[in-house]
Amino acid sequence: MEWLWLSPTDTEPVVFPDQGSLSSHRQHGDGTFSLSSHLTVPPSVSPGTKIICVVSHLALDAPLYMSIVVESPETDSYWWFLGFLIITVLFFYQVMR
């Protein structure tokens, strides 16, 4: 399992500096095994960057590729949530007094 990234200005993906963490393999009741990987993407990764997970195994004819594209955070929803949280805290403060 390998993590790659492709910034909007690049033409070829490069290996992600931090390869994340791997779980230990798990055996399932049907005799198959699984392995999980967890990657934390730092805030410095710019919007539009494609993060790619590549899975290779002897049983596969070709590697499997899964990708996601980093999007800009929605600041409006953050402010709505923060406002709601402040109003809720003030309400409970008044009720508990």
Secondary structure, DSSP 8 states (H G I E B T S, - for coil): -EEEEE-TT-SS-EE-SS--EE---EE-TTS-EE--EE----TTS-TT-EEEEEE--TT-SS-EEEEEE-----HHHHHHHHHHHHHHHHHHHHHH-
